[in-house]
Amino acid sequence: MIDLNPIDELARRLSSLVPPGLREGREELQENFKAVLQSGLAKLDLVTREEFEVQRAVLLRTREKLEALEQLVAELETRAGTDNTASH
């Protein structure tokens, strides 16, 4: 779930930029800003920090396994080359 506190703060800051003559509807403007920001963020393909960290850990494990497999293939290729040379 996305933390709404930064959205609330941004909506407050935006409403504070409204000219003084329009400030009587400040709370309503703030709520409108907040709704627009939330709507815009909802359209984005975002993930939570927790989801990001889980995928990061999966990628790290996958990278470690790939490196181990690359090393194993290199060793097997070296052995295969040595075996071919010895048999000729």
N, C-alpha and C positions, 0 to 999 in steps of 0.2 A: 504494500500500500504506500502511496506517495504521501510524504509529510506535508501537510497543508499549512504549517506555520510560515514557511517562506512565502507562500502564495498570499496569505493574510497580510503579511508585512509589506509585500509589494503592492497589494491593493490599497493599503493605508498610505503608502508613499505616493502612489499615483493620485489618490484623492486629495492629498495635501498640495499637489501641484495645480489643482483647479483654482481659477481666479476667485478672489474673495466674493464677488457678486453672485457666484454660483454655489457657494459653500452651504447654503441652507439645505440643499439636497445631498450633502456630503456622505451621509451614511448610505443612502440609496446608491450613490455613485460608487462608493466603496464596494457594496455588494455586487453591483453590476461588473466592476472591474474584476472582482474575485470570480464571478461566474464565467466571464470571458476567458480569464486565465486558466481556470479549471477545464473549460471546454477545449481550449487549445492544447493543453497538456494531455487531455484524454485522447486526442486524435493522434498523438505521437506514439510511436512504438517503444515505450520505456519499460525498463525492468527495475525492480527494487535493488538496493545495495546487496541484500542477502542473495537474491537470485544471481546477481553478477558475480559475487564471491564464489558461489557454488560452481558456476560455469568456469570461472577462472581456475579453481582447484581441479576440475575435470580436465581442462586443457593442459594444466601442468603435468598431471599424471599421464595423460596421453603422450605428451612430448617426451617424458622420461621413458615410457615404453618404446616409443619410436626410436629414440637414441640407442636403447639397449638392443633392439632388433637390428638397427644399422650396424652396430658393432658386431653382433653375431654373424650377420651376412658377410661382413668384411673378413672375419675369422674363417668362415667356411670357404669363402673364395680363395683365401690364402692357402688353406689346407688343400683345396681342390687343385690349385696351381702347383703346389708342392707334390701332390700325389701324381699328377700328370707328368711332371718332370722326372720323377723317380721311376715311373713305369716305362719311359722311353729310353 
